[in-house]
C-alpha cells in the first residue's frame, strides 16, 4: 500500500491493549476512559496513560466527529480520477498536478484526495448538494487545459467509510 510512501515514519510500538483502546475510541471517541477501563478490566489510570502515549506518538492524531452528509443536504457524491498531462516535459505534469491538488484541498466539497500513477493522477471523493452542483464542479475541472482525462463514478449508497466523506457544515 502506498500510504505514507516516501516518508521515513517510525512505527509506534503498540500492544493488544492499545489496539482494543483504539478500536473503542474509533467506534466512539466520546466514550469515557472509565468505561473503557471497565470493559477491558484494567485501571482507568492505565487507559489515561495509554491514550496519552498514543497521542504523544501520534498514533492518535485527533478526536473528531462524523457528520451526516445527507442530513446537511448533500445528495450527490462521486468518485473521480483526474489525469493531468500532455506536457512535453513530464515534470511539468507533476507540478500541474500538485497545483490542482492544492486548489482541490481547499474546497469543502472535496472530502478525499490522493495522488497516484507517477504523480500525475488525482483521486477524489466529491460531494454536491445536487447533481447539478456536482456536474458544474466537474465541468470546471474538465475545462482546465492541464486536465487530460476526467473519469467520474456516481456513488449511490455508502456502505462503509462515512468518516471519509463527513462534510464540514456550510
Secondary structure, 3 states (H helix, E strand, C coil): CCCCCCCCCCCCCCCHHHHHHHHHHHHCCCCCHHHHHHHHCCCHHHHHHHHHHHHHCCCCCCCCCCCCCCCCCCCEEEEEEEEECCCCCHHHHHHHHHHHHHHHHCCCCEEEEEEECCCCEEEEEEEECCHHHHHHHHHHHHCCCCEEEEEEEECCCCCCCHHHHCCCCC
